[in-house]
Amino acid sequence: MNIFEELKARGLVFQTTDEDALIKALTEGQVSYYTGYDPTADSLHLGHLVAILTSRRLQLAGHKPYALVGGATGLIGDPSFKDAERSLQTKETVLEWSDKIKGQLGQFLDFEHGQNKAELVNNYDWFSQLSFIDFLRDVGKYFTVNYMMSKDSVKKRIETGISYTEFAYQIMQGYDFYELNTKYNVTLQIGGSDQWGNMTAGTELLRRKADKVGHVMTVPLITDATGKKFGKSEGNAVWLDASKTSPYEMYQFWLNVMDDDAIRFLKIFTFLSLDEIAEIDRQFQAARHERLAQKTLAREVVTLVHGEAAYKQALKITEQLFAGQIKELSAKELKQGLSNVPNYQVQDQDSRNLVDLLVAAKISPSKRQAREDITTGAIYLNGERIQDLAYQLTDADKIDDQLTVIRRGKKKYAVLTY
């Protein structure tokens, strides 16, 4: 199958401006295309990864990607399907975030080899040279207010209020397409389905201002089990930066996706062939409880984003925590695996008696309950059951001289740090 057919088979084509014309362009020669990434945070997240990997698939098929970092549009803020206006960031902050995003894109696109090596561009380079008067005369005149008001991204905000700043965003994104077409003969834009209105503003400007045809292809927005899309404004972002979402946390995210989503996500987020995925699906349906699809998904995506060593560490943390083998893990690994559990900083004046520490760390609600927890065998120290009411914690109970892990019952963890 050709690249467009493969993208469709993987569930990566949501909308196109003219499917037949796009297929013809992709099969008859090399297409230059772009995807834009506004620096609205210091890292890209899972919501961006669909478009990034789609861009990589097209590059592997011989087409040429342009990765656009929105140094200018990032200063304005995209209103698309937001309930309220974004907070404006300083130029210094946007510049810093732009640099970080450039580094992350280099993990997925090939910027060094071949005639179709990826190119990195920043729309601040042309918008900073464009005066407001020139922008209104040379760009704004090609858009009617009626056309701009018809966009779903604007309609949703009319009732609650939208500033002229955000209202003009679609024209800025449209001008990006025009500029890239003029300079680099870019004829295709790829983005999330929530960007359809902004993206078609680009094809409209190309048609009106240059009498040229541009193509738009949107990829589906990936949502969680509640139907929310993944993103920082939704509060459920899975970041590509390991310091914001650890490889272990990303591994757990994929390991816990719903059965009905697992095969679909394998097609979207991995480079396994469709035949390989079909075989995984066959085995998965025969024994869903073994979670083969989720385990494969977690392995492939964590390896892709963070590397094989990070995947192996995430797998080790998962297996050892499940088995309760706390002492098999380093303090660094435990900080990854237990990053979301309660943490108690032990003070010099604190008693080292286990009963007292259980209460101080709020693992047990009272000394009476703490004593009962210990005598009934519900308390584990670094994976080992402790039933001695007089037990005193010593340096021997510290892992790497940094922390002690306490478990109450099967699932309630707490970390003591020193």
Contacts in CASP RR format, 6 or more apart in sequence:
PFRMAT RR
TARGET T0000
AUTHOR 0000-0000-0000
METHOD contacts of the structure
MODEL  1
MNIFEELKARGLVFQTTDEDALIKALTEGQVSYYTGYDPTADSLHLGHLV
AILTSRRLQLAGHKPYALVGGATGLIGDPSFKDAERSLQTKETVLEWSDK
IKGQLGQFLDFEHGQNKAELVNNYDWFSQLSFIDFLRDVGKYFTVNYMMS
KDSVKKRIETGISYTEFAYQIMQGYDFYELNTKYNVTLQIGGSDQWGNMT
AGTELLRRKADKVGHVMTVPLITDATGKKFGKSEGNAVWLDASKTSPYEM
YQFWLNVMDDDAIRFLKIFTFLSLDEIAEIDRQFQAARHERLAQKTLARE
VVTLVHGEAAYKQALKITEQLFAGQIKELSAKELKQGLSNVPNYQVQDQD
SRNLVDLLVAAKISPSKRQAREDITTGAIYLNGERIQDLAYQLTDADKID
DQLTVIRRGKKKYAVLTY
1 9 0 8 1.000
2 23 0 8 1.000
2 26 0 8 1.000
2 27 0 8 1.000
3 26 0 8 1.000
3 57 0 8 1.000
3 58 0 8 1.000
3 61 0 8 1.000
3 63 0 8 1.000
4 13 0 8 1.000
4 22 0 8 1.000
4 23 0 8 1.000
4 26 0 8 1.000
4 27 0 8 1.000
6 57 0 8 1.000
6 274 0 8 1.000
7 13 0 8 1.000
7 54 0 8 1.000
7 57 0 8 1.000
9 267 0 8 1.000
9 274 0 8 1.000
10 267 0 8 1.000
10 268 0 8 1.000
10 274 0 8 1.000
11 220 0 8 1.000
11 264 0 8 1.000
11 267 0 8 1.000
11 268 0 8 1.000
12 50 0 8 1.000
12 54 0 8 1.000
12 57 0 8 1.000
12 219 0 8 1.000
12 220 0 8 1.000
12 267 0 8 1.000
12 268 0 8 1.000
13 217 0 8 1.000
13 218 0 8 1.000
13 219 0 8 1.000
14 192 0 8 1.000
14 193 0 8 1.000
14 218 0 8 1.000
14 219 0 8 1.000
14 220 0 8 1.000
15 193 0 8 1.000
15 196 0 8 1.000
15 216 0 8 1.000
15 217 0 8 1.000
15 218 0 8 1.000
16 22 0 8 1.000
16 215 0 8 1.000
16 216 0 8 1.000
16 217 0 8 1.000
16 218 0 8 1.000
17 200 0 8 1.000
17 203 0 8 1.000
17 214 0 8 1.000
17 215 0 8 1.000
17 216 0 8 1.000
17 217 0 8 1.000
18 213 0 8 1.000
18 215 0 8 1.000
21 213 0 8 1.000
21 215 0 8 1.000
22 188 0 8 1.000
22 215 0 8 1.000
22 217 0 8 1.000
25 31 0 8 1.000
25 187 0 8 1.000
25 188 0 8 1.000
25 215 0 8 1.000
26 58 0 8 1.000
26 61 0 8 1.000
26 63 0 8 1.000
30 62 0 8 1.000
30 63 0 8 1.000
30 64 0 8 1.000
30 115 0 8 1.000
30 116 0 8 1.000
31 58 0 8 1.000
31 63 0 8 1.000
31 64 0 8 1.000
31 187 0 8 1.000
31 188 0 8 1.000
32 63 0 8 1.000
32 64 0 8 1.000
32 65 0 8 1.000
32 66 0 8 1.000
32 184 0 8 1.000
32 185 0 8 1.000
32 186 0 8 1.000
32 187 0 8 1.000
32 188 0 8 1.000
33 55 0 8 1.000
33 58 0 8 1.000
33 63 0 8 1.000
33 64 0 8 1.000
33 65 0 8 1.000
33 66 0 8 1.000
33 186 0 8 1.000
33 187 0 8 1.000
33 188 0 8 1.000
33 189 0 8 1.000
33 190 0 8 1.000
34 65 0 8 1.000
34 66 0 8 1.000
34 67 0 8 1.000
34 68 0 8 1.000
34 121 0 8 1.000
34 176 0 8 1.000
34 177 0 8 1.000
34 180 0 8 1.000
34 186 0 8 1.000
34 188 0 8 1.000
34 189 0 8 1.000
34 190 0 8 1.000
35 51 0 8 1.000
35 52 0 8 1.000
35 54 0 8 1.000
35 55 0 8 1.000
35 65 0 8 1.000
35 66 0 8 1.000
35 67 0 8 1.000
35 68 0 8 1.000
35 189 0 8 1.000
35 190 0 8 1.000
35 191 0 8 1.000
36 51 0 8 1.000
36 67 0 8 1.000
36 68 0 8 1.000
36 69 0 8 1.000
36 70 0 8 1.000
36 176 0 8 1.000
36 191 0 8 1.000
37 44 0 8 1.000
37 48 0 8 1.000
37 67 0 8 1.000
37 68 0 8 1.000
37 69 0 8 1.000
37 70 0 8 1.000
37 101 0 8 1.000
37 105 0 8 1.000
38 70 0 8 1.000
38 71 0 8 1.000
38 73 0 8 1.000
38 74 0 8 1.000
38 77 0 8 1.000
38 78 0 8 1.000
39 69 0 8 1.000
39 70 0 8 1.000
39 71 0 8 1.000
39 74 0 8 1.000
39 94 0 8 1.000
39 97 0 8 1.000
39 98 0 8 1.000
39 100 0 8 1.000
39 101 0 8 1.000
40 74 0 8 1.000
40 77 0 8 1.000
40 86 0 8 1.000
40 89 0 8 1.000
40 97 0 8 1.000
40 232 0 8 1.000
41 97 0 8 1.000
41 232 0 8 1.000
42 96 0 8 1.000
42 97 0 8 1.000
42 100 0 8 1.000
42 241 0 8 1.000
43 100 0 8 1.000
43 101 0 8 1.000
43 104 0 8 1.000
43 239 0 8 1.000
43 240 0 8 1.000
43 241 0 8 1.000
43 244 0 8 1.000
44 52 0 8 1.000
44 101 0 8 1.000
44 104 0 8 1.000
44 105 0 8 1.000
44 239 0 8 1.000
44 240 0 8 1.000
44 241 0 8 1.000
45 230 0 8 1.000
45 231 0 8 1.000
45 232 0 8 1.000
45 237 0 8 1.000
45 238 0 8 1.000
45 239 0 8 1.000
45 240 0 8 1.000
45 245 0 8 1.000
46 222 0 8 1.000
46 230 0 8 1.000
46 231 0 8 1.000
46 237 0 8 1.000
46 238 0 8 1.000
46 239 0 8 1.000
46 240 0 8 1.000
46 253 0 8 1.000
47 221 0 8 1.000
47 222 0 8 1.000
47 229 0 8 1.000
47 230 0 8 1.000
47 231 0 8 1.000
47 237 0 8 1.000
48 240 0 8 1.000
49 240 0 8 1.000
49 269 0 8 1.000
49 305 0 8 1.000
50 192 0 8 1.000
50 219 0 8 1.000
50 220 0 8 1.000
50 221 0 8 1.000
50 222 0 8 1.000
50 268 0 8 1.000
50 269 0 8 1.000
51 190 0 8 1.000
51 191 0 8 1.000
51 192 0 8 1.000
51 219 0 8 1.000
52 105 0 8 1.000
52 108 0 8 1.000
52 109 0 8 1.000
53 108 0 8 1.000
53 268 0 8 1.000
53 269 0 8 1.000
53 271 0 8 1.000
54 190 0 8 1.000
54 219 0 8 1.000
55 65 0 8 1.000
55 67 0 8 1.000
55 108 0 8 1.000
55 109 0 8 1.000
55 190 0 8 1.000
56 65 0 8 1.000
56 108 0 8 1.000
56 109 0 8 1.000
57 271 0 8 1.000
58 65 0 8 1.000
58 190 0 8 1.000
59 65 0 8 1.000
59 109 0 8 1.000
59 110 0 8 1.000
59 116 0 8 1.000
59 118 0 8 1.000
62 116 0 8 1.000
63 116 0 8 1.000
64 115 0 8 1.000
64 116 0 8 1.000
64 117 0 8 1.000
64 118 0 8 1.000
64 119 0 8 1.000
65 109 0 8 1.000
65 116 0 8 1.000
65 118 0 8 1.000
65 119 0 8 1.000
66 118 0 8 1.000
66 119 0 8 1.000
66 120 0 8 1.000
66 121 0 8 1.000
66 180 0 8 1.000
66 184 0 8 1.000
66 186 0 8 1.000
67 102 0 8 1.000
67 105 0 8 1.000
67 109 0 8 1.000
67 118 0 8 1.000
67 119 0 8 1.000
67 120 0 8 1.000
67 121 0 8 1.000
68 121 0 8 1.000
68 122 0 8 1.000
68 123 0 8 1.000
68 176 0 8 1.000
68 180 0 8 1.000
69 98 0 8 1.000
69 101 0 8 1.000
69 102 0 8 1.000
69 105 0 8 1.000
69 120 0 8 1.000
69 121 0 8 1.000
69 122 0 8 1.000
69 123 0 8 1.000
70 98 0 8 1.000
70 122 0 8 1.000
70 123 0 8 1.000
70 124 0 8 1.000
71 94 0 8 1.000
71 95 0 8 1.000
71 98 0 8 1.000
71 122 0 8 1.000
71 123 0 8 1.000
71 124 0 8 1.000
72 122 0 8 1.000
72 123 0 8 1.000
72 124 0 8 1.000
72 126 0 8 1.000
72 127 0 8 1.000
72 128 0 8 1.000
72 172 0 8 1.000
73 123 0 8 1.000
73 169 0 8 1.000
73 172 0 8 1.000
73 173 0 8 1.000
73 176 0 8 1.000
74 89 0 8 1.000
74 94 0 8 1.000
75 88 0 8 1.000
75 89 0 8 1.000
75 91 0 8 1.000
75 94 0 8 1.000
75 124 0 8 1.000
76 88 0 8 1.000
76 165 0 8 1.000
76 166 0 8 1.000
76 168 0 8 1.000
76 169 0 8 1.000
76 172 0 8 1.000
77 86 0 8 1.000
77 88 0 8 1.000
77 165 0 8 1.000
77 166 0 8 1.000
77 169 0 8 1.000
78 86 0 8 1.000
78 153 0 8 1.000
78 166 0 8 1.000
78 169 0 8 1.000
78 173 0 8 1.000
78 195 0 8 1.000
78 198 0 8 1.000
79 85 0 8 1.000
79 86 0 8 1.000
79 153 0 8 1.000
79 154 0 8 1.000
79 157 0 8 1.000
79 162 0 8 1.000
79 166 0 8 1.000
79 167 0 8 1.000
79 169 0 8 1.000
80 153 0 8 1.000
80 194 0 8 1.000
80 195 0 8 1.000
80 197 0 8 1.000
80 198 0 8 1.000
81 152 0 8 1.000
81 153 0 8 1.000
81 156 0 8 1.000
81 194 0 8 1.000
82 157 0 8 1.000
82 233 0 8 1.000
83 160 0 8 1.000
84 160 0 8 1.000
85 162 0 8 1.000
85 163 0 8 1.000
85 165 0 8 1.000
85 166 0 8 1.000
86 166 0 8 1.000
89 97 0 8 1.000
98 122 0 8 1.000
98 124 0 8 1.000
100 241 0 8 1.000
102 120 0 8 1.000
104 240 0 8 1.000
104 241 0 8 1.000
105 118 0 8 1.000
105 120 0 8 1.000
106 118 0 8 1.000
107 240 0 8 1.000
107 305 0 8 1.000
108 304 0 8 1.000
109 118 0 8 1.000
110 117 0 8 1.000
110 118 0 8 1.000
111 117 0 8 1.000
111 118 0 8 1.000
111 119 0 8 1.000
111 120 0 8 1.000
119 184 0 8 1.000
121 180 0 8 1.000
123 172 0 8 1.000
123 176 0 8 1.000
123 179 0 8 1.000
126 175 0 8 1.000
126 179 0 8 1.000
127 172 0 8 1.000
127 175 0 8 1.000
135 175 0 8 1.000
138 209 0 8 1.000
139 171 0 8 1.000
139 175 0 8 1.000
139 178 0 8 1.000
139 205 0 8 1.000
139 209 0 8 1.000
140 171 0 8 1.000
142 204 0 8 1.000
142 205 0 8 1.000
142 208 0 8 1.000
142 209 0 8 1.000
143 170 0 8 1.000
143 171 0 8 1.000
143 201 0 8 1.000
143 204 0 8 1.000
143 205 0 8 1.000
147 204 0 8 1.000
148 154 0 8 1.000
148 167 0 8 1.000
148 170 0 8 1.000
148 171 0 8 1.000
149 155 0 8 1.000
149 158 0 8 1.000
151 170 0 8 1.000
151 197 0 8 1.000
151 198 0 8 1.000
151 201 0 8 1.000
152 196 0 8 1.000
152 197 0 8 1.000
153 170 0 8 1.000
153 194 0 8 1.000
153 197 0 8 1.000
153 198 0 8 1.000
154 162 0 8 1.000
154 167 0 8 1.000
154 170 0 8 1.000
157 166 0 8 1.000
169 198 0 8 1.000
170 197 0 8 1.000
170 198 0 8 1.000
170 201 0 8 1.000
171 201 0 8 1.000
171 205 0 8 1.000
173 195 0 8 1.000
173 198 0 8 1.000
173 199 0 8 1.000
173 201 0 8 1.000
173 202 0 8 1.000
174 198 0 8 1.000
174 199 0 8 1.000
174 201 0 8 1.000
174 202 0 8 1.000
174 204 0 8 1.000
174 205 0 8 1.000
175 202 0 8 1.000
175 205 0 8 1.000
176 202 0 8 1.000
177 186 0 8 1.000
177 189 0 8 1.000
177 199 0 8 1.000
177 201 0 8 1.000
177 202 0 8 1.000
177 203 0 8 1.000
177 205 0 8 1.000
177 206 0 8 1.000
177 214 0 8 1.000
178 202 0 8 1.000
178 205 0 8 1.000
178 206 0 8 1.000
178 209 0 8 1.000
178 210 0 8 1.000
180 186 0 8 1.000
181 187 0 8 1.000
181 206 0 8 1.000
181 210 0 8 1.000
181 212 0 8 1.000
181 214 0 8 1.000
182 210 0 8 1.000
187 212 0 8 1.000
187 213 0 8 1.000
187 214 0 8 1.000
187 215 0 8 1.000
188 214 0 8 1.000
188 215 0 8 1.000
188 216 0 8 1.000
188 217 0 8 1.000
189 199 0 8 1.000
189 202 0 8 1.000
189 203 0 8 1.000
189 214 0 8 1.000
189 215 0 8 1.000
189 216 0 8 1.000
189 217 0 8 1.000
190 216 0 8 1.000
190 217 0 8 1.000
190 218 0 8 1.000
190 219 0 8 1.000
191 199 0 8 1.000
191 217 0 8 1.000
191 218 0 8 1.000
191 219 0 8 1.000
192 218 0 8 1.000
192 219 0 8 1.000
192 220 0 8 1.000
192 221 0 8 1.000
193 218 0 8 1.000
193 219 0 8 1.000
193 220 0 8 1.000
193 221 0 8 1.000
194 221 0 8 1.000
194 229 0 8 1.000
195 218 0 8 1.000
196 216 0 8 1.000
196 218 0 8 1.000
199 216 0 8 1.000
199 218 0 8 1.000
200 216 0 8 1.000
202 214 0 8 1.000
202 216 0 8 1.000
203 213 0 8 1.000
203 214 0 8 1.000
203 215 0 8 1.000
203 216 0 8 1.000
206 212 0 8 1.000
206 213 0 8 1.000
206 214 0 8 1.000
207 213 0 8 1.000
207 214 0 8 1.000
221 229 0 8 1.000
222 229 0 8 1.000
222 230 0 8 1.000
222 265 0 8 1.000
222 268 0 8 1.000
223 229 0 8 1.000
223 230 0 8 1.000
224 230 0 8 1.000
224 236 0 8 1.000
225 258 0 8 1.000
228 234 0 8 1.000
228 236 0 8 1.000
230 236 0 8 1.000
230 237 0 8 1.000
230 238 0 8 1.000
231 237 0 8 1.000
237 245 0 8 1.000
238 245 0 8 1.000
238 249 0 8 1.000
238 250 0 8 1.000
238 253 0 8 1.000
239 245 0 8 1.000
240 305 0 8 1.000
242 306 0 8 1.000
242 310 0 8 1.000
245 253 0 8 1.000
246 314 0 8 1.000
246 336 0 8 1.000
246 337 0 8 1.000
246 339 0 8 1.000
247 302 0 8 1.000
247 305 0 8 1.000
247 306 0 8 1.000
247 310 0 8 1.000
247 311 0 8 1.000
247 313 0 8 1.000
247 314 0 8 1.000
247 336 0 8 1.000
248 313 0 8 1.000
248 314 0 8 1.000
248 317 0 8 1.000
248 318 0 8 1.000
248 333 0 8 1.000
248 336 0 8 1.000
248 337 0 8 1.000
248 339 0 8 1.000
249 336 0 8 1.000
249 337 0 8 1.000
249 339 0 8 1.000
250 298 0 8 1.000
250 301 0 8 1.000
250 302 0 8 1.000
250 305 0 8 1.000
250 306 0 8 1.000
250 314 0 8 1.000
251 298 0 8 1.000
251 302 0 8 1.000
251 311 0 8 1.000
251 314 0 8 1.000
251 315 0 8 1.000
251 318 0 8 1.000
252 298 0 8 1.000
252 314 0 8 1.000
252 318 0 8 1.000
253 298 0 8 1.000
254 265 0 8 1.000
254 294 0 8 1.000
254 297 0 8 1.000
254 298 0 8 1.000
254 301 0 8 1.000
254 302 0 8 1.000
255 291 0 8 1.000
255 294 0 8 1.000
255 295 0 8 1.000
255 297 0 8 1.000
255 298 0 8 1.000
255 318 0 8 1.000
256 294 0 8 1.000
257 265 0 8 1.000
257 294 0 8 1.000
257 297 0 8 1.000
259 288 0 8 1.000
259 293 0 8 1.000
262 284 0 8 1.000
262 293 0 8 1.000
262 294 0 8 1.000
262 297 0 8 1.000
263 277 0 8 1.000
263 280 0 8 1.000
263 281 0 8 1.000
263 284 0 8 1.000
263 293 0 8 1.000
265 297 0 8 1.000
266 272 0 8 1.000
266 277 0 8 1.000
266 280 0 8 1.000
266 293 0 8 1.000
266 296 0 8 1.000
266 297 0 8 1.000
266 300 0 8 1.000
267 274 0 8 1.000
267 277 0 8 1.000
269 297 0 8 1.000
269 300 0 8 1.000
269 301 0 8 1.000
269 304 0 8 1.000
270 277 0 8 1.000
270 296 0 8 1.000
270 297 0 8 1.000
270 300 0 8 1.000
270 301 0 8 1.000
270 304 0 8 1.000
271 300 0 8 1.000
271 304 0 8 1.000
272 280 0 8 1.000
272 296 0 8 1.000
272 300 0 8 1.000
280 292 0 8 1.000
280 293 0 8 1.000
280 296 0 8 1.000
281 293 0 8 1.000
283 292 0 8 1.000
284 290 0 8 1.000
284 292 0 8 1.000
284 293 0 8 1.000
298 314 0 8 1.000
299 311 0 8 1.000
299 315 0 8 1.000
302 310 0 8 1.000
302 311 0 8 1.000
302 314 0 8 1.000
303 310 0 8 1.000
303 311 0 8 1.000
313 333 0 8 1.000
313 336 0 8 1.000
314 336 0 8 1.000
316 328 0 8 1.000
316 329 0 8 1.000
316 333 0 8 1.000
317 329 0 8 1.000
317 333 0 8 1.000
317 334 0 8 1.000
317 336 0 8 1.000
317 337 0 8 1.000
320 326 0 8 1.000
320 328 0 8 1.000
320 329 0 8 1.000
321 329 0 8 1.000
321 337 0 8 1.000
321 338 0 8 1.000
324 380 0 8 1.000
324 383 0 8 1.000
324 407 0 8 1.000
325 383 0 8 1.000
326 334 0 8 1.000
326 382 0 8 1.000
326 383 0 8 1.000
326 399 0 8 1.000
326 405 0 8 1.000
327 382 0 8 1.000
327 383 0 8 1.000
327 399 0 8 1.000
329 399 0 8 1.000
330 399 0 8 1.000
330 400 0 8 1.000
331 399 0 8 1.000
331 400 0 8 1.000
331 402 0 8 1.000
331 403 0 8 1.000
332 400 0 8 1.000
334 399 0 8 1.000
334 403 0 8 1.000
334 405 0 8 1.000
334 415 0 8 1.000
335 403 0 8 1.000
338 405 0 8 1.000
338 413 0 8 1.000
338 415 0 8 1.000
341 413 0 8 1.000
341 414 0 8 1.000
341 415 0 8 1.000
342 361 0 8 1.000
342 362 0 8 1.000
342 363 0 8 1.000
342 413 0 8 1.000
342 414 0 8 1.000
342 415 0 8 1.000
343 414 0 8 1.000
343 415 0 8 1.000
343 416 0 8 1.000
343 417 0 8 1.000
344 357 0 8 1.000
344 360 0 8 1.000
344 361 0 8 1.000
344 362 0 8 1.000
344 414 0 8 1.000
344 415 0 8 1.000
344 416 0 8 1.000
344 417 0 8 1.000
345 417 0 8 1.000
345 418 0 8 1.000
346 357 0 8 1.000
346 416 0 8 1.000
346 417 0 8 1.000
346 418 0 8 1.000
350 356 0 8 1.000
350 357 0 8 1.000
350 360 0 8 1.000
351 357 0 8 1.000
351 360 0 8 1.000
352 392 0 8 1.000
352 393 0 8 1.000
352 394 0 8 1.000
353 390 0 8 1.000
353 391 0 8 1.000
353 392 0 8 1.000
353 393 0 8 1.000
354 370 0 8 1.000
354 374 0 8 1.000
354 379 0 8 1.000
354 381 0 8 1.000
354 386 0 8 1.000
354 388 0 8 1.000
354 389 0 8 1.000
354 391 0 8 1.000
354 392 0 8 1.000
354 393 0 8 1.000
355 367 0 8 1.000
355 370 0 8 1.000
355 371 0 8 1.000
355 374 0 8 1.000
355 389 0 8 1.000
356 367 0 8 1.000
357 363 0 8 1.000
357 393 0 8 1.000
357 406 0 8 1.000
357 416 0 8 1.000
358 364 0 8 1.000
358 370 0 8 1.000
358 373 0 8 1.000
358 374 0 8 1.000
358 379 0 8 1.000
358 406 0 8 1.000
358 408 0 8 1.000
359 365 0 8 1.000
359 366 0 8 1.000
359 367 0 8 1.000
359 370 0 8 1.000
361 406 0 8 1.000
361 414 0 8 1.000
361 416 0 8 1.000
362 414 0 8 1.000
363 370 0 8 1.000
363 406 0 8 1.000
363 408 0 8 1.000
363 412 0 8 1.000
363 414 0 8 1.000
364 370 0 8 1.000
364 373 0 8 1.000
364 408 0 8 1.000
371 389 0 8 1.000
373 379 0 8 1.000
373 408 0 8 1.000
374 386 0 8 1.000
374 387 0 8 1.000
374 388 0 8 1.000
374 389 0 8 1.000
374 391 0 8 1.000
375 387 0 8 1.000
375 389 0 8 1.000
377 385 0 8 1.000
377 386 0 8 1.000
377 387 0 8 1.000
378 408 0 8 1.000
378 409 0 8 1.000
379 385 0 8 1.000
379 386 0 8 1.000
379 387 0 8 1.000
379 406 0 8 1.000
379 407 0 8 1.000
379 408 0 8 1.000
379 409 0 8 1.000
380 386 0 8 1.000
380 406 0 8 1.000
380 407 0 8 1.000
380 408 0 8 1.000
380 409 0 8 1.000
381 391 0 8 1.000
381 393 0 8 1.000
381 397 0 8 1.000
381 404 0 8 1.000
381 405 0 8 1.000
381 406 0 8 1.000
382 397 0 8 1.000
382 399 0 8 1.000
382 404 0 8 1.000
382 405 0 8 1.000
383 405 0 8 1.000
383 407 0 8 1.000
393 404 0 8 1.000
393 416 0 8 1.000
395 401 0 8 1.000
397 404 0 8 1.000
398 404 0 8 1.000
398 418 0 8 1.000
399 405 0 8 1.000
401 418 0 8 1.000
402 417 0 8 1.000
402 418 0 8 1.000
403 415 0 8 1.000
403 416 0 8 1.000
403 417 0 8 1.000
403 418 0 8 1.000
404 415 0 8 1.000
404 416 0 8 1.000
404 418 0 8 1.000
405 413 0 8 1.000
405 414 0 8 1.000
405 415 0 8 1.000
405 416 0 8 1.000
406 413 0 8 1.000
406 414 0 8 1.000
406 415 0 8 1.000
406 416 0 8 1.000
407 413 0 8 1.000
407 414 0 8 1.000
408 414 0 8 1.000
END
